[in-house]
Structures are given as C-alpha cells and as structure tokens.
C-alpha cells in the first residue's frame, strides 16, 4: 500500500491523509478485509477509490471505501440492518452517530419507488425517530483522521464481527 501511495498520481493526497489510509489499511486487514492490491478510478465519488472487501471469498462483500478527492479523502462504510445495532449507535461518539442521524443522504422518495418499495432506501429507527437514507450516499465520514480511527474500526467490528474458527475436536 505504501508503495502505491507514493506513485505520482497520488500527489494530491496530503501526508496526513496518507497516514490515515495506511493505518486504516492495517486495521481493516486485521478484520479480514483487503483492497485487492490496486487503487482504481473514483468515478463520480472522487479521483480515486480504494475498495475494501472480504478476503478469500468468492462473493466480495464490500465493507468500506476510501474516496480520494483533490483536497481530501472520505471514508464510507457499508452498513446494513441498522436497527440491530441501535443501542451501539445511540451511545456512539458524536461523529459516528451523526453519520446516521444528520440530514445528509436523506431519502427524497425519488422515482426508484416500485409499489412503495425502493431498493436503495435504508430505513431505521434511532432515538424513536424513523430515518430514511438513500443507500447511494450513506454513512460517509468526511475528513477522517488518526484520532478517529479507533472509533471507525469499532464500528466495523460492531457490524462485521470477526468470526472465530472452531477448534477441531479430534
């Protein structure tokens, strides 16, 4: 990863953001996720994108992305079944909780509704309030930094618990 980030094309990434990316990469790797060894185009989300998915499995479940933009990075986590993690979120650090409760990404009930159901809508309840977000732009953390890294990793552990392998009984 360090060699990749030293490529000329990543001159737009600040030293502080590179430190975060390297540290995040180390921590998410411990949880069984990797980026496949390449940093691709960011399409509409930024200039480049690092996609973290489960290692060693056929069906690659994406857990996180880092969007590399001209002057910043954004960490996006892919989280499902929010209601199952209500207690954790409601007591989480403010910057974690805010990603679930702020107005950014609120569902506008666009044209994707088919019979009243939208496959892009994430609906959940926090603090007795129904929240509906558009799955295309949910759970983004702007300006992530090393100080906040432990909270991001704890959030990932909450949603993606590390499964312990069973010892063989012989």
Contact map, one row per residue, 1 for C-alpha under 8 A:
11111000000000000000010010000000000010000000000000000000000000000000000000000000000000000000000000000000000000000000000000000000000000000000000000000000000000000000000000
11111100000000000000010000000000000000000000000000000000000000000000000000000000000000000000000000000000000000000000000000000000000000000000000000000000000000000000000000
11111110000000000000000000000000000000000000000000000000000000000000000000000000000000000000000000000000000000000000000000000000000000000000000000000000000000000000000000
11111110000000000000000000000000000001100000000000000000000000000000000000000000000000000000000000000000000000000000000000000000000000000000000000000000000000000000000000
11111110010000000100000000000000000000000000000000000000000000000000000000000000000000000000000000000000000000000000000000000000000000000000000000000000000000000000000000
01111111011000000000000000000000000000000000000000000000000000000000000000000000000000000000000000000000000000000000000000000000000000000000000000000000000000000000000000
00111111111000000000000000000000000000000000000000000000000000000000000000000000000000000000000000000000000000000000000000000000000000000000000000000000000000000000000000
00000111111000000000000000000000000000000000000000000000000000000000000000000000000000000000000000000000000000000000000000000000000000000000000000000000000000000000000000
00000011111100000000000000000000000000000000000000000000000000000000000000000000000000000000000000000000000000000000000000000000000000000000000000000000000000000000000000
00001111111110000000000000000000000000000000000000000000000000000000000000000000000000000000000000000000000000000000000000000000000000000000000000000000000000000000000000
00000111111111000000000000000000000000000000000000000000000000000000000000000000000000000000000000000000000000000000000000000000000000000000000000000000000000000000000000
00000000111111000000000000000000000000000000000000000000000000000000111000000000000000000000000000000000000000000000000000000000000000000000000000000000000000000000000000
00000000011111101100000000000000000000000000000000000000000000000001111110000000000000000000000000000000000000000000000000000000000000000000000000000000000000000000000000
00000000001111111100000000000000000000000000000000000000000000000000001100000000000000000000000000000000000000000000000000000000000000000000000000000000000000000000000000
00000000000011111110000000000000000000000000000000000000000000000000000000000000000000000000000000000000000000000000000000000000000000000000000000000000000000000000000000
00000000000001111111000000000000000000000000000000000000000000000000000000000000000000000000000000000000000000000000000000000000000000000000000010000000000000000000000000
00000000000011111111100000000000000000000000000000000000000000000000000110000000000000000000000000000000000000000000000000000000000000000000000110000000000000000000000000
00001000000011111111110000000000000000000000000000000000000000000000000000000000000000000000000000000000000000000000000000000000000000000000000000000000000000000000000000
00000000000000111111111000000000000000000000000000000000000000000000000000000000000000000000000000000000000000000000000000000000000000000000000001000000000000000000000000
00000000000000011111111100000000000000000000000000000000000000000000000000000000000000000000000000000000000000000000000000000000000000000000000111001000000000000000000000
00000000000000001111111110000000000000000000000000000000000000000100000000000000000000000000000000000000000000000000000000000000000000000000000000000000000000000000000000
11000000000000000111111111000000000000000000000000000000000000000000000000000000000000000000000000000000000000000000000000000000000000000000000000000000000000000000000000
00000000000000000011111111100000000000000000000000000000000000000000000000000000000000000000000000000000000000000000000000000000000000000000000001000000000000000000000000
00000000000000000001111111110000000000000000000000000000000000000000000000000000000000000000000000000000000000000000000000000000000000000000000000001000000000000000000000
10000000000000000000111111111000010000000000000000000000000000000000000000000000000000000000000000000000000000000000000000000000000000000000000000000000000000000000000000
00000000000000000000011111111100000000000000000000000000000000000000000000000000000000000000000000000000000000000000000000000000000000000000000000000000000000000000000000
00000000000000000000001111111110000000000000000000000000000000000000000000000000000000000000000000000000000000000000000000000000000000000000000000000000100000000000000000
00000000000000000000000111111111110000000000000000000000000000000000000000000000000000000000000000000000000000000000000000000000000000000000000000000000100000000000000000
00000000000000000000000011111111110000000000000000000000000000000000000000000000000000000000000000000000000000000000000000000000000000000000000000000000000000000000000000
00000000000000000000000001111111100000000000000000000000000000000000000000000000000000000000000000000000000000000000000000000000000000000000000000000000000000000000000000
00000000000000000000000000111111100000000000000000000000000000000000000000000000000000000000000000000000000000000000000000000000000000000000000000000000000010000100000000
00000000000000000000000000011111110000000000000000000110000000000000000000000000000000000000000000000000000000000000000000000000000000000000000000000000000000000100000000
00000000000000000000000000011111111000000000000000011110000000100000000000000000000000000000000000000000000000000000000000000000000000000000000000000000000000000000000000
00000000000000000000000010011001111110000000000000111110000000000000000000000000000000000000000000000000000000000000000000000000000000000000000000000000000000000000000000
00000000000000000000000000000000111111100000000001111000000000000000000000000000000000000000000000000000000000000000000000000000000000000000000000000000000000000000000000
00000000000000000000000000000000011111000000000000010000000000000000000000000000000000000000000000000000000000000000000000000000000000000000000000000000000000000000000000
10000000000000000000000000000000011111100000000000000000000000000000000000000000000000000000000000000000000000000000000000000000000000000000000000000000000000000000000000
00010000000000000000000000000000001111110000000001000000000000000000000000000000000000000000000000000000000000000000000000000000000000000000000000000000000000000000000000
00010000000000000000000000000000001011111000000111100000000000000000000000000000000000000000000000000000000000000000000000000000000000000000000000000000000000000000000000
00000000000000000000000000000000000001111100000111000000000000000000000000000000000000000000000000000000000000000000000000000000000000000000000000000000000000000000000000
00000000000000000000000000000000000000111110011110000000000000000000000000000000000000000000000000000000000000000000000000000000000000000000000000000000000000000000000000
00000000000000000000000000000000000000011111111110000000000000000011000000000000000000000000000000000000000000000000000000000000000000000000000000000000000000000000000000
00000000000000000000000000000000000000001111111100000000000000000000000000000000000000000000000000000000000000000000000000000000000000000000000000000000000000000000000000
00000000000000000000000000000000000000000111111000000000000000000000000000000000000000000000000000000000000000000000000000000000000000000000000000000000000000000000000000
00000000000000000000000000000000000000000111111110000000000000000010100000000000000000000000000000000000000000000000000000000000000000000000000000000000000000000000000000
00000000000000000000000000000000000000001111111110000000000000000011110000000000000000000000000000000000000000000000000000000000000000000000000000000000000000000000000000
00000000000000000000000000000000000000001111111110000000000000000011110000000000000000000000000000000000000000000000000000000000000000000000000000000000000000000000000000
00000000000000000000000000000000000000111110111111000000000000000011100000000000000000000000000000000000000000000000000000000000000000000000000000000000000000000000000000
00000000000000000000000000000000000000111100111111100000000000001111000000000000000000000000000000000000000000000000000000000000000000000000000000000000000000000000000000
00000000000000000000000000000000001001110000000111110000000000001111000000000000000000000000000000000000000000000000000000000000000000000000000000000000000000000000000000
00000000000000000000000000000000011000100000000011111000000001011100000000000000000000000000000000000000000000000000000000000000000000000000000000000000000000000000000000
00000000000000000000000000000000111100000000000001111100000001111000000000000000000000000000000000000000000000000000000000000000000000000000000000000000000000000000000000
00000000000000000000000000000000111000000000000000111110000111110000000000000000000000000000000000000000000000000000000000000000000000000000000000000000000000000000000000
00000000000000000000000000000001110000000000000000011111100111100000000000000000000000000000000000000000000000000000000000000000000000000000000000000000000000000000000000
00000000000000000000000000000001110000000000000000001111100100000000000000000000000000000000000000000000000000000000000000000000000000000000000000000000000000000000000000
00000000000000000000000000000000000000000000000000000111110000000000000000000000000000000000000000000000000000000000000000000000000000000000000000000000000000000000000000
00000000000000000000000000000000000000000000000000000111111100000000000000000000000000000000000000000000000000000000000000000000000000000000000000000000000000000000000000
00000000000000000000000000000000000000000000000000000001111100000000000000000000000000000000000000000000000000000000000000000000000000000000000000000000000000000000000000
00000000000000000000000000000000000000000000000000000000111110000000000000000000000000000000000000000000000000000000000000000000000000000000000000000000000000000000000000
00000000000000000000000000000000000000000000000000001110111111000000000000000000000000000000000000000000000000000000000000000000000000000000000000000000000000000000000000
00000000000000000000000000000000000000000000000000001100001111100000000000000000000000000000000000000000000000000000000000000000000000000000000000000000000000000000000000
00000000000000000000000000000000000000000000000000111100000111111000000000000100000000000000000000000000000000000000000000000000000000000000000000000000000000000000000000
00000000000000000000000000000000100000000000000000011100000011111000000000001110000000000000000000000000000000000000000000000000000000000000000000000000000100000000000000
00000000000000000000000000000000000000000000000000111000000001111100000000111100000000000000000000000000000000000000000000000000000000000000000000000000000000000000000000
00000000000000000000000000000000000000000000000011110000000001111110000000111000000000000000000000000000000000000000000000000000000000000000000000000000000000000000000000
00000000000000000000100000000000000000000000000011100000000000011111000011110000000000000000000000000000000000000000000000000000000000000000000000000000000000000000000000
00000000000000000000000000000000000000000100111111000000000000001111100011110000000000000000000000000000000000000000000000000000000000000000000000000000000000000000000000
00000000000010000000000000000000000000000100011111000000000000000111110111000000000000000000000000000000000000000000000000000000000000000000000000000000000000000000000000
00000000000110000000000000000000000000000000111100000000000000000011111111000000000000000000000000000000000000000000000000000000000000000000000000000000000000000000000000
00000000000110000000000000000000000000000000011000000000000000000001111100000000000000000000000000000000000000000000000000000000000000000000000000000000000000000000000000
00000000000111000000000000000000000000000000000000000000000000000000111110000000000000000000000000000000000000000000000000000000000000000000000000000000000000000000000000
00000000000011001000000000000000000000000000000000000000000000000001111111000000000000000000000000000000000000000000000000000000000000000000001000000000000000000000000000
00000000000010001000000000000000000000000000000000000000000000000111101111100000000000000000000000000000000000000000000000000000000000000000011100000000000000000000000000
00000000000000000000000000000000000000000000000000000000000000000111100111110000000000000000000000000000000000000000000000000000000000000001111100000000000000000000000000
00000000000000000000000000000000000000000000000000000000000000011110000011111000000000000000000000000000000000000000000000000000000000000001111100000000000000000000000000
00000000000000000000000000000000000000000000000000000000000000011110000001111100000000000000000000000000000000000000000000000000000000000111100000000000000000000000000000
00000000000000000000000000000000000000000000000000000000000000111000000000111110000000000000000000000000000000000000000000000000000000000111000000000000000100000000000000
00000000000000000000000000000000000000000000000000000000000001110000000000011111000000000000000000000000000000000000000000000000000000000110000000000000000000000000000000
00000000000000000000000000000000000000000000000000000000000000100000000000001111110000000000000000000000000000000000000000000000000000000010000000000000000000100000000000
00000000000000000000000000000000000000000000000000000000000000000000000000000111110000000000000000000000000000000000000000000000000000000000000000000000000000100000000000
00000000000000000000000000000000000000000000000000000000000000000000000000000011111110000000000000000000000000000000000000010000000000000000000000000000000000000000000000
00000000000000000000000000000000000000000000000000000000000000000000000000000011111111000000000000000000000000000000000000010000000000000000000000000000000000000000000000
00000000000000000000000000000000000000000000000000000000000000000000000000000000111111000000000000000000000000000000000000011100000000000000000000000000000000000000000000
00000000000000000000000000000000000000000000000000000000000000000000000000000000111111000000000000000000000000000000000000000000000000000000000000000000000000000000000000
00000000000000000000000000000000000000000000000000000000000000000000000000000000111111111000000000000000000000000000000000000000000000000000000000000000000001100000000000
00000000000000000000000000000000000000000000000000000000000000000000000000000000011111111100000000000000000000000000000000001100000000000000000000000000000000000000000000
00000000000000000000000000000000000000000000000000000000000000000000000000000000000011111110000000000000000000000000000000000000000000000000000000000000000000000000000000
00000000000000000000000000000000000000000000000000000000000000000000000000000000000011111111000000000000000000000000000000000000000000000000000000000000000001000000000000
00000000000000000000000000000000000000000000000000000000000000000000000000000000000011111111000110010000000000000000000000000000000000000000000000000000000000000000000000
00000000000000000000000000000000000000000000000000000000000000000000000000000000000001111111000010000000000000000000000000000110000000000000000000000000000000000000000000
00000000000000000000000000000000000000000000000000000000000000000000000000000000000000111111100010000000000000000000000000000000000000000000000000000000000000000000000000
00000000000000000000000000000000000000000000000000000000000000000000000000000000000000011111110110000000000000000000000000000000000000000000000000000000000000000000000000
00000000000000000000000000000000000000000000000000000000000000000000000000000000000000000011111110000000000000000000000000000000000000000000000000000010000000000000000000
00000000000000000000000000000000000000000000000000000000000000000000000000000000000000000001111111000000000000000000000000000000000000000000000000000000000000000000000000
00000000000000000000000000000000000000000000000000000000000000000000000000000000000000000000111111100000000000000000000000000000000000000000000000000000000000000000000000
00000000000000000000000000000000000000000000000000000000000000000000000000000000000000001001111111110000000000000000000000000000000000000000000000000011000000000000000000
00000000000000000000000000000000000000000000000000000000000000000000000000000000000000001111111111111000000000000000000000000000000000000000000000000000000000000000000000
00000000000000000000000000000000000000000000000000000000000000000000000000000000000000000000011111111100000000000000000000000000000000000000000000000000000000000000000000
00000000000000000000000000000000000000000000000000000000000000000000000000000000000000000000001111111101000000000000000000000000000000000111100000000000000000000000000000
00000000000000000000000000000000000000000000000000000000000000000000000000000000000000001000000111111100000000000000000000000000000000000110000000000000000000000000000000
00000000000000000000000000000000000000000000000000000000000000000000000000000000000000000000000011111110000000000000000000000100001000000000000000000000000000000000000000
00000000000000000000000000000000000000000000000000000000000000000000000000000000000000000000000001111111000000000000000000000000000000000000000000000000000000000000000000
00000000000000000000000000000000000000000000000000000000000000000000000000000000000000000000000000001111110000000000000000000000000000000000000000000000000000000000000000
00000000000000000000000000000000000000000000000000000000000000000000000000000000000000000000000000100111110000000000000000000000000000001100000000000000000000000000000000
00000000000000000000000000000000000000000000000000000000000000000000000000000000000000000000000000000011111000000000000000000000000011111100000000000000000000000000000000
00000000000000000000000000000000000000000000000000000000000000000000000000000000000000000000000000000011111100000000000000000000001111000000000000000000000000000000000000
00000000000000000000000000000000000000000000000000000000000000000000000000000000000000000000000000000000111111000000000010000000000111000000000000000000000000000000000000
00000000000000000000000000000000000000000000000000000000000000000000000000000000000000000000000000000000011111000000000000000000000001000000000000000000000000000000000000
00000000000000000000000000000000000000000000000000000000000000000000000000000000000000000000000000000000001111111000000000000000000000000000000000000000000000000000000000
00000000000000000000000000000000000000000000000000000000000000000000000000000000000000000000000000000000001111111000000000000000000000000000000000000000000000000000000000
00000000000000000000000000000000000000000000000000000000000000000000000000000000000000000000000000000000000011111000000000000000000000000000000000000000000000000000000000
00000000000000000000000000000000000000000000000000000000000000000000000000000000000000000000000000000000000011111100011100000000000000000000000000000000000000000000000000
00000000000000000000000000000000000000000000000000000000000000000000000000000000000000000000000000000000000011111111111000000000000000000000000000000000000000000000000000
00000000000000000000000000000000000000000000000000000000000000000000000000000000000000000000000000000000000000011111110000000000000000000000000000000000000000000000000000
00000000000000000000000000000000000000000000000000000000000000000000000000000000000000000000000000000000000000001111100000000000000000000000000000000000000000000000000000
00000000000000000000000000000000000000000000000000000000000000000000000000000000000000000000000000000000000000001111110000000000000000000000000000000000000000000000000000
00000000000000000000000000000000000000000000000000000000000000000000000000000000000000000000000000000000000000001111111000000000000000000000000000000000000000000000000000
00000000000000000000000000000000000000000000000000000000000000000000000000000000000000000000000000000000000000011101111110000000000000000000000000000000000000000000000000
00000000000000000000000000000000000000000000000000000000000000000000000000000000000000000000000000000000000000011000111110000000000000000000000000000000000000000000000000
00000000000000000000000000000000000000000000000000000000000000000000000000000000000000000000000000000000000000010000011111000000000001110000000000000000000000000000000000
00000000000000000000000000000000000000000000000000000000000000000000000000000000000000000000000000000000001000000000011111100000000111100000000000000000000000000000000000
00000000000000000000000000000000000000000000000000000000000000000000000000000000000000000000000000000000000000000000000111110000001111100000000000000000000000000000000000
00000000000000000000000000000000000000000000000000000000000000000000000000000000000000000000000000000000000000000000000011111000011110000000000000000000000000000000000000
00000000000000000000000000000000000000000000000000000000000000000000000000000000111000000000000000000000000000000000000001111100011100000000000000000000000000000000000000
00000000000000000000000000000000000000000000000000000000000000000000000000000000001001000000000000000000000000000000000000111111111000000000000000000000000000000000000000
00000000000000000000000000000000000000000000000000000000000000000000000000000000001001000100000000001000000000000000000000011111111000000000000000000000000000000000000000
00000000000000000000000000000000000000000000000000000000000000000000000000000000000000000100000000000000000000000000000000001111100000000000000000000000000000000000000000
00000000000000000000000000000000000000000000000000000000000000000000000000000000000000000000000000000000000000000000000000001111110000000000000000000000000000000000000000
00000000000000000000000000000000000000000000000000000000000000000000000000000000000000000000000000000000000000000000000000001111111000000000000000000000000000000000000000
00000000000000000000000000000000000000000000000000000000000000000000000000000000000000000000000000000000000000000000000000111101111100000000000000000000000000000000000000
00000000000000000000000000000000000000000000000000000000000000000000000000000000000000000000000000001000010000000000000001111100111110000000000000000000000000000000000000
00000000000000000000000000000000000000000000000000000000000000000000000000000000000000000000000000000000011000000000000011110000011111000000000000000000000000000000000000
00000000000000000000000000000000000000000000000000000000000000000000000000000000000000000000000000000000111000000000000011100000001111101100000000000000000000000000000000
00000000000000000000000000000000000000000000000000000000000000000000000000000000000000000000000000000000111100000000000111000000000111111100000000000000000000000000000000
00000000000000000000000000000000000000000000000000000000000000000000000000000000000000000000000000000000100000000000000111000000000011111100000000000000000000000000000000
00000000000000000000000000000000000000000000000000000000000000000000000000000000000000000000000000000000100000000000000100000000000001111100000000000000000000000000000000
00000000000000000000000000000000000000000000000000000000000000000000000000000000000000000000000000000001100000000000000000000000000011111111000000000000000000000000000000
00000000000000000000000000000000000000000000000000000000000000000000000000011100000000000000000000110001100000000000000000000000000011111111000000000000000000000000000000
00000000000000000000000000000000000000000000000000000000000000000000000000011110000000000000000000110000000000000000000000000000000000001111100000000000000000000000000000
00000000000000000000000000000000000000000000000000000000000000000000000001111000000000000000000000100000000000000000000000000000000000001111110000000000000000000000000000
00000000000000000000000000000000000000000000000000000000000000000000000001110000000000000000000000100000000000000000000000000000000000000011111100000000000000000000000000
00000000000000000000000000000000000000000000000000000000000000000000000011100000000000000000000000000000000000000000000000000000000000000001111100000000000000000000000000
00000000000000000000000000000000000000000000000000000000000000000000000111100000000000000000000000000000000000000000000000000000000000000000111110000000000000000000000000
00000000000000001001000000000000000000000000000000000000000000000000000011100000000000000000000000000000000000000000000000000000000000000000111111011000000000000000000000
00000000000000011001000000000000000000000000000000000000000000000000000000000000000000000000000000000000000000000000000000000000000000000000001111111000000000000000000000
00000000000000000011001000000000000000000000000000000000000000000000000000000000000000000000000000000000000000000000000000000000000000000000000111111100000000000000000000
00000000000000000000000000000000000000000000000000000000000000000000000000000000000000000000000000000000000000000000000000000000000000000000000011111100000000000000000000
00000000000000000000000000000000000000000000000000000000000000000000000000000000000000000000000000000000000000000000000000000000000000000000000111111111000000000000000000
00000000000000000001000100000000000000000000000000000000000000000000000000000000000000000000000000000000000000000000000000000000000000000000000111111111100000000000000000
00000000000000000000000000000000000000000000000000000000000000000000000000000000000000000000000000000000000000000000000000000000000000000000000001111111110000000000000000
00000000000000000000000000000000000000000000000000000000000000000000000000000000000000000000100100000000000000000000000000000000000000000000000000011111111000000000000000
00000000000000000000000000000000000000000000000000000000000000000000000000000000000000000000000100000000000000000000000000000000000000000000000000011111111100000000000000
00000000000000000000000000110000000000000000000000000000000000000000000000000000000000000000000000000000000000000000000000000000000000000000000000001111111110000000000000
00000000000000000000000000000000000000000000000000000000000000000000000000000000000000000000000000000000000000000000000000000000000000000000000000000111111111000000000000
00000000000000000000000000000000000000000000000000000000000000000000000000000000000000000000000000000000000000000000000000000000000000000000000000000011111111100000000000
00000000000000000000000000000000000000000000000000000000000000100000000000001000000000000000000000000000000000000000000000000000000000000000000000000001111111111000000000
00000000000000000000000000000010000000000000000000000000000000000000000000000000000000000000000000000000000000000000000000000000000000000000000000000000111111111100000000
00000000000000000000000000000000000000000000000000000000000000000000000000000000000010010000000000000000000000000000000000000000000000000000000000000000011111111000000000
00000000000000000000000000000000000000000000000000000000000000000000000000000011000010000000000000000000000000000000000000000000000000000000000000000000001111111000000000
00000000000000000000000000000000000000000000000000000000000000000000000000000000000000000000000000000000000000000000000000000000000000000000000000000000000111111100000000
00000000000000000000000000000000000000000000000000000000000000000000000000000000000000000000000000000000000000000000000000000000000000000000000000000000000111111110000000
00000000000000000000000000000011000000000000000000000000000000000000000000000000000000000000000000000000000000000000000000000000000000000000000000000000000010011111000000
00000000000000000000000000000000000000000000000000000000000000000000000000000000000000000000000000000000000000000000000000000000000000000000000000000000000000001111100000
00000000000000000000000000000000000000000000000000000000000000000000000000000000000000000000000000000000000000000000000000000000000000000000000000000000000000000111110000
00000000000000000000000000000000000000000000000000000000000000000000000000000000000000000000000000000000000000000000000000000000000000000000000000000000000000000011111000
00000000000000000000000000000000000000000000000000000000000000000000000000000000000000000000000000000000000000000000000000000000000000000000000000000000000000000001111100
00000000000000000000000000000000000000000000000000000000000000000000000000000000000000000000000000000000000000000000000000000000000000000000000000000000000000000000111110
00000000000000000000000000000000000000000000000000000000000000000000000000000000000000000000000000000000000000000000000000000000000000000000000000000000000000000000011111
00000000000000000000000000000000000000000000000000000000000000000000000000000000000000000000000000000000000000000000000000000000000000000000000000000000000000000000001111
00000000000000000000000000000000000000000000000000000000000000000000000000000000000000000000000000000000000000000000000000000000000000000000000000000000000000000000000111
